[in-house]
Amino acid sequence: MNIYIIGIGLIGGSMALDIKSIYDDAKVFGIDANEKHLDEAIHLGLIDEKASENDLINADLVIVSVPVDVGLVILPNILDKIGEQTLVFDVGSTKLPICDAIQNHPKRRNFLACHPIAGTEFSGPKAALKGLFEGKTNIICEVEKTTFKLQETAMDLFKKLGMRIRYMDPKSHDKHIAYVSHLSHISSFMLGKTVIEKEKDEQDIFDMAGSGFESTVRLAKSSPAMWTPIFKQNKKQVVKSLEEYIQNLTHFKELLENDNYDEVFNEMQNTNRIKEILK
């Protein structure tokens, strides 16, 4: 079983670790624009050998785990190079652009659009974690456009990785993920920015930062090279979610300015039900 992973970072590397433990006969090849990442991946045992896109004719499975702007460019070329029975799936955080990009490709039936909602704030091969996908949700878009036999192959892998499957159209995916993921990252980055700018005048601010601040800005450690293309591709939905978020922040600020603490309490009390939603 020849598995080619394009992009050996957190997601690609974690998939490599799990695949090697699940399938005894799997040989994992790595393709990455960063040669140091490939060397590191071999040293860490994530992959068995380096490869190039020209080797993809030998692939049974190709996992595309690159920044979403890169994925748009390379996916048509990948589909050009694979065999008729090869499964290709991506793991990007935006789905509509990539589905549109290959909708008329002759080998569209070989591709499955996926988004495993799993990860950490770290990147690169060293960030790879065994068991990262256990219990996580995997969003699959336009499953009907993938040939059934390859669907079965993918579902068998996802089941063995421990993932829950959810089906969604690409537009709905990008709308919902803007709220629950993309907006979260922007909030984290901007909170970090606000505190860093204030720290120039007040050196003690970080000494006073507790676990609440640390957990809230955790996502600000994420890779800008990965997230900038995501915000670009999902601009319309991200802007809409930001507008609604800013409205809520402005409203809360006005409640404080007007000493309306009963309503401040109610705002937080009503939002406390998030504990039940995320239980």
C-alpha positions as CSV (number, residue, x, y, z in Angstrom):
1,M,0.0,0.0,0.0
2,N,1.8,3.1,-1.3
3,I,0.7,6.3,0.5
4,Y,2.0,9.7,-0.5
5,I,1.6,12.6,1.8
6,I,2.1,16.1,0.3
7,G,2.9,18.5,3.1
8,I,4.5,16.9,6.2
9,G,3.3,19.2,8.9
10,L,1.0,18.8,11.9
11,I,-1.9,17.2,10.0
12,G,0.0,15.3,7.3
13,G,2.6,14.1,9.8
14,S,0.0,13.0,12.3
15,M,-1.9,11.0,9.6
16,A,1.4,9.4,8.7
17,L,2.0,8.3,12.2
18,D,-1.5,6.7,12.6
19,I,-1.4,5.1,9.1
20,K,1.9,3.4,9.8
21,S,0.4,1.9,13.0
22,I,-2.9,0.9,11.4
23,Y,-1.6,-0.7,8.2
24,D,1.4,-3.1,8.4
25,D,1.9,-3.1,4.7
26,A,1.8,0.7,4.3
27,K,4.8,2.5,2.8
28,V,4.6,6.2,3.4
29,F,6.3,8.6,1.0
30,G,6.7,12.3,1.7
31,I,6.5,15.3,-0.7
32,D,7.2,18.7,0.7
33,A,8.6,22.0,-0.7
34,N,10.8,22.3,2.4
35,E,13.6,19.8,2.1
36,K,14.4,20.1,5.8
37,H,10.8,19.0,6.7
38,L,11.4,15.8,4.7
39,D,14.7,15.1,6.4
40,E,13.1,15.7,9.8
41,A,10.1,13.5,8.9
42,I,12.4,10.6,8.0
43,H,14.4,11.1,11.2
44,L,11.1,11.1,13.3
45,G,9.8,8.0,11.5
46,L,6.9,9.8,9.9
47,I,7.7,8.8,6.4
48,D,9.8,6.0,4.9
49,E,11.1,7.8,1.8
50,K,11.1,11.2,0.0
51,A,9.3,11.4,-3.3
52,S,8.1,13.8,-6.0
53,E,4.9,14.5,-7.8
54,N,6.2,12.4,-10.7
55,D,6.0,9.3,-8.5
56,L,2.3,9.6,-7.9
57,I,1.5,7.1,-10.6
58,N,2.5,4.5,-8.0
59,A,0.2,5.8,-5.3
60,D,-2.8,4.0,-3.8
61,L,-3.6,7.0,-1.7
62,V,-2.5,10.7,-1.8
63,I,-3.2,13.0,1.1
64,V,-2.9,16.7,0.3
65,S,-2.0,18.6,3.5
66,V,-0.7,22.0,2.3
67,P,-1.8,25.6,2.8
68,V,-5.1,26.1,1.0
69,D,-3.7,28.5,-1.6
70,V,-1.0,25.9,-2.6
71,G,-3.7,23.2,-2.7
72,L,-5.6,25.1,-5.4
73,V,-2.5,25.1,-7.6
74,I,-1.2,21.6,-7.1
75,L,-4.4,19.5,-6.9
76,P,-5.2,19.6,-10.7
77,N,-1.6,18.5,-11.3
78,I,-1.8,15.7,-8.8
79,L,-5.0,14.4,-10.4
80,D,-3.2,14.5,-13.8
81,K,-0.4,12.2,-12.5
82,I,-2.3,9.6,-10.5
83,G,-3.6,6.2,-11.7
84,E,-7.2,5.4,-12.3
85,Q,-7.7,3.6,-8.9
86,T,-5.9,6.2,-6.8
87,L,-7.8,8.0,-4.0
88,V,-6.8,11.6,-3.3
89,F,-8.2,13.7,-0.4
90,D,-7.2,17.0,1.0
91,V,-7.5,18.3,4.6
92,G,-7.9,22.0,4.0
93,S,-10.0,24.4,6.1
94,T,-11.8,25.9,3.1
95,K,-13.8,23.6,0.8
96,L,-15.7,25.7,-1.8
97,P,-12.7,27.0,-3.7
98,I,-11.0,23.7,-4.0
99,C,-14.2,21.9,-5.0
100,D,-14.8,24.5,-7.7
101,A,-11.2,24.3,-8.9
102,I,-11.4,20.7,-9.9
103,Q,-15.1,20.3,-10.6
104,N,-14.5,19.6,-14.3
105,H,-11.3,17.6,-14.0
106,P,-11.5,14.2,-15.8
107,K,-10.4,12.5,-12.6
108,R,-12.8,14.4,-10.2
109,R,-14.2,11.0,-9.2
110,N,-10.8,10.2,-7.6
111,F,-10.9,13.1,-5.2
112,L,-12.6,13.4,-1.8
113,A,-12.9,16.9,-0.2
114,C,-12.3,16.5,3.5
115,H,-11.7,18.7,6.6
116,P,-10.6,16.9,9.7
117,I,-11.4,19.3,12.5
118,A,-8.3,18.5,14.6
119,G,-5.0,20.2,15.3
120,T,-2.9,22.3,17.7
121,E,-1.3,25.7,17.4
122,F,2.0,24.1,16.4
123,S,3.3,23.3,12.9
124,G,6.0,21.3,11.1
125,P,6.9,17.6,11.4
126,K,7.8,17.9,15.1
127,A,4.1,18.9,15.8
128,A,2.8,15.5,14.6
129,L,0.9,13.6,17.2
130,K,-0.2,10.0,17.2
131,G,-4.0,9.7,17.9
132,L,-4.7,13.3,16.9
133,F,-7.8,12.4,15.0
134,E,-9.4,10.1,17.6
135,G,-12.9,11.3,18.4
136,K,-12.6,14.3,16.0
137,T,-15.1,15.2,13.4
138,N,-14.2,14.9,9.7
139,I,-16.3,17.1,7.4
140,I,-16.8,15.6,3.9
141,C,-18.1,17.6,1.0
142,E,-19.6,16.5,-2.3
143,V,-19.1,12.8,-1.5
144,E,-21.4,11.9,-4.3
145,K,-18.8,13.1,-6.8
146,T,-16.3,10.5,-5.6
147,T,-16.5,7.0,-7.0
148,F,-18.1,4.6,-4.5
149,K,-15.1,2.2,-4.3
150,L,-12.8,5.0,-3.3
151,Q,-15.4,6.4,-0.8
152,E,-15.3,3.0,0.9
153,T,-11.5,3.1,1.0
154,A,-11.6,6.6,2.6
155,M,-14.3,5.6,5.1
156,D,-12.4,2.6,6.2
157,L,-9.3,4.8,6.9
158,F,-11.3,7.4,8.7
159,K,-13.0,4.8,10.9
160,K,-9.7,3.3,11.9
161,L,-8.4,6.8,12.7
162,G,-11.3,7.1,15.1
163,M,-13.0,10.0,13.3
164,R,-16.7,10.9,13.2
165,I,-18.1,11.7,9.7
166,R,-20.3,14.6,8.9
167,Y,-21.5,15.4,5.3
168,M,-21.9,19.0,4.2
169,D,-22.0,21.0,1.0
170,P,-18.9,23.2,0.5
171,K,-20.7,26.5,0.9
172,S,-22.3,25.5,4.2
173,H,-19.0,24.2,5.4
174,D,-17.2,27.5,4.7
175,K,-20.0,29.5,6.4
176,H,-20.1,27.4,9.6
177,I,-16.3,27.0,9.9
178,A,-15.9,30.8,9.7
179,Y,-17.7,31.1,13.0
180,V,-16.3,28.1,14.9
181,S,-12.7,28.2,13.7
182,H,-11.7,31.1,11.5
183,L,-13.2,33.8,13.9
184,S,-11.6,32.1,16.9
185,H,-8.2,32.4,15.3
186,I,-8.7,36.1,14.4
187,S,-9.9,36.8,18.0
188,S,-6.8,35.1,19.4
189,F,-4.4,37.0,17.1
190,M,-6.0,40.4,17.9
191,L,-6.1,39.8,21.6
192,G,-2.4,38.9,21.5
193,K,-1.8,42.0,19.4
194,T,-3.6,44.3,21.8
195,V,-1.7,43.0,24.8
196,I,1.7,43.1,23.0
197,E,1.1,46.7,22.1
198,K,0.1,47.6,25.7
199,E,3.2,45.7,27.0
200,K,5.4,48.3,25.4
201,D,4.3,50.7,28.1
202,E,3.6,48.3,30.9
203,Q,6.2,45.6,31.2
204,D,4.3,43.9,34.1
205,I,1.3,42.9,32.0
206,F,2.7,39.5,31.0
207,D,3.7,38.8,34.6
208,M,0.0,39.2,35.5
209,A,-1.3,37.0,32.7
210,G,-2.9,33.9,34.0
211,S,-4.2,30.7,32.4
212,G,-7.3,32.4,31.0
213,F,-5.1,34.7,28.9
214,E,-2.8,31.8,27.9
215,S,-5.6,29.6,26.7
216,T,-7.4,32.5,24.9
217,V,-4.3,33.5,22.9
218,R,-3.1,29.9,22.3
219,L,-4.3,30.1,18.7
220,A,-2.2,33.2,18.1
221,K,0.8,30.8,17.9
222,S,-0.6,29.3,14.7
223,S,1.2,29.7,11.4
224,P,0.4,33.0,9.5
225,A,1.5,31.3,6.3
226,M,-1.3,28.8,6.8
227,W,-4.0,31.1,8.0
228,T,-3.6,34.1,5.7
229,P,-4.7,32.0,2.6
230,I,-7.6,30.6,4.6
231,F,-8.9,34.1,5.5
232,K,-8.4,35.1,1.8
233,Q,-10.3,32.2,0.4
234,N,-13.1,32.5,3.0
235,K,-13.1,36.3,3.0
236,K,-16.9,36.8,2.5
237,Q,-17.9,34.5,5.4
238,V,-15.1,35.6,7.7
239,V,-16.0,39.3,7.2
240,K,-19.7,38.5,8.0
241,S,-18.7,36.6,11.2
242,L,-16.4,39.5,12.2
243,E,-19.2,42.1,11.7
244,E,-21.5,40.1,14.1
245,Y,-18.7,39.6,16.6
246,I,-17.8,43.3,16.5
247,Q,-21.5,44.2,17.1
248,N,-21.5,42.0,20.2
249,L,-18.3,43.6,21.5
250,T,-19.6,47.1,20.9
251,H,-22.9,46.2,22.6
252,F,-21.0,44.9,25.7
253,K,-18.8,48.0,25.8
254,E,-22.0,50.2,25.7
255,L,-23.5,48.3,28.6
256,L,-20.4,49.0,30.7
257,E,-20.3,52.7,29.7
258,N,-24.0,53.0,30.8
259,D,-23.4,51.1,34.1
260,N,-26.0,48.5,33.0
261,Y,-24.5,45.7,35.1
262,D,-27.8,43.7,35.3
263,E,-27.6,43.3,31.5
264,V,-23.9,42.6,31.6
265,F,-24.8,39.7,33.9
266,N,-27.6,38.6,31.6
267,E,-25.3,38.6,28.6
268,M,-22.9,36.3,30.3
269,Q,-25.6,34.2,31.9
270,N,-27.3,33.6,28.5
271,T,-23.9,32.7,27.0
272,N,-23.2,30.2,29.7
273,R,-25.3,27.6,27.9
274,I,-22.2,27.1,25.7
275,K,-21.2,24.7,28.5
276,E,-24.1,22.4,27.6
277,I,-23.6,22.8,23.8
278,L,-19.9,21.8,24.0
279,K,-20.4,19.1,26.7
